[in-house]
Structure formats: C-alpha cells, structure tokens
Amino acid sequence: MNTQYARLQMVNQQVRGWNVYDEEVLAMLRELPRERFVREGFESLAFADMALPIGHGEYMMTPTIEGRLLQALSLDGDEKVLEIGTGSGFMTACLARLADHVTSIDIYADFIDAASTRLSNEGISNVDLLQMDATRELPEGSFDAIAVTGSIQSFDPRLVEALSPHGRLFVVTGDSPAMQAKLIERTDAHDWQTMSLFETDLQPLVHGAVPPQFSF
C-alpha cells in the first residue's frame, strides 16, 4: 500500500469532505503517519473512515471526527491542552503538533505505555501521559483546550471548571445512536456558551454512562 497516497486521499476526500477546512489541521493530518498508531494487523485500514478497535473494547475515532475535533478547538500553537482518553495516542500526537503542551490521561496503563512508545518514535515530546479515571478525577490546573475522545452520557461540569478563561472544550454527549458533538467556550469565571457541531455516535468513555449531573 502506498501509505502517503492513502493518507492524502483520506484527508482530501474524507476529512476535507466533511467540512474540515482548517489548512493547519489538514496539513498536519497529511504528514502524521496514522498507520503507525493503529493496532497491529489493522495498518491497511488506517485510512478508512471507520472506528478501529484498539483493545479493551475501545476504538479509535474515525478520521472525520478527528478532523472536526481539531478544527473546533482552533489551536494556534501556544495552548496547554488536556486530552481525556489517550487511546492509541494518535489524537495525542495531533494535539501535540498543534499546541504547546498536552496532558493526556487514560484509565488503561497499557494504552499509556503503547502511546508513549508511538509518540517517542515520532519525536513528539511535549506530552505528559497519566493513568487516571477522568470520571473520578482530573489533573490539577487549568487548560486552554480540552478534548474528550469518548462520549459521556450527560455533561460533567468539572470539564468547564478545568478550562482557563476563554478556553474551549470538545465533548460528545448523549445516548447511542444520536449523540451531539459540542464545542463549549468558557466566557468568564462563571459562564460559558455552547455550540452544537454535529450529530454522531461515539464509543463512551469507561464509566462515561452515568446518571445525569448537568445539562445544556
């Protein structure tokens, strides 16, 4: 397989075709070798618009959702980013290429270990990887952007509280098969605004299906 050509086709026909027009995001996706982040044996499917299994019943997001997430966060290179759900490490790598620093957390230690190796192989060092259950705790501090890579049944207000002023959060909420991808911006210390981006169906975070706590 000509991986460079397949990656170019993925970006131009799938990602760009689903209303991703941010040239920095598109250029990064054309260069970053997604095939090196998929599970062994799935390399030939790395550029298909499908959710690929990565273990523990978890899946990578599709390339189109990855593109929409990155475009929505509108990173300009100096942000401190929190990623909830390291998974394969591919989105971690994308965020690290577009932001200043990424803190990525995952409940599974083997995901953290594998992602660490993949990121190191790509020369990506502006990342901290932590084993942590996001439904129970979050890293200390505030973040300019937060990407939640698995869905949650109902919105958790701790996510907005972890944002810096004017910080942006990408999150998918609701129940399968009709979930809503949302961009939430913290407008000041006690207020925020929400924009619905698109309807989707995304694998939930572990423990992400919890009783409603808060709604938008």
MOCORWO-V851293 format. One line per field, one symbol per residue. phi: phi as a letter, one per 20 degrees, with the letter a starting at -180 (. if undefined). burial: + if it has 16 or more other C-alpha atoms within 10 Angstrom, else -. Layout:
phi = ???
burial = ???
This chain:
phi = .efffffffgffeefffdmddfffffffffeffgfedefgndgfdfdeebeefcolmdcfffgffgffffffflfdodedddddoflfnffgfgfffdcebcdccbfdfffffffgfffffemececddceaeffdbcgfndcfbcddecfcfcfdfffffeefgmfccdbdcodfedddecdddeeafcbbcccfeaebbcgfffmfecggdacd
burial = -----+++++++-+++---+---+++-+++-++++++++------+++--++++---++++++++++++++++-+---++++++++++++++++++++++++++++++--++-+++-++----+--+-+++++++--+---+++++++++++++++--+++++++++++++++++---++++++++-------------+++++++-++-------
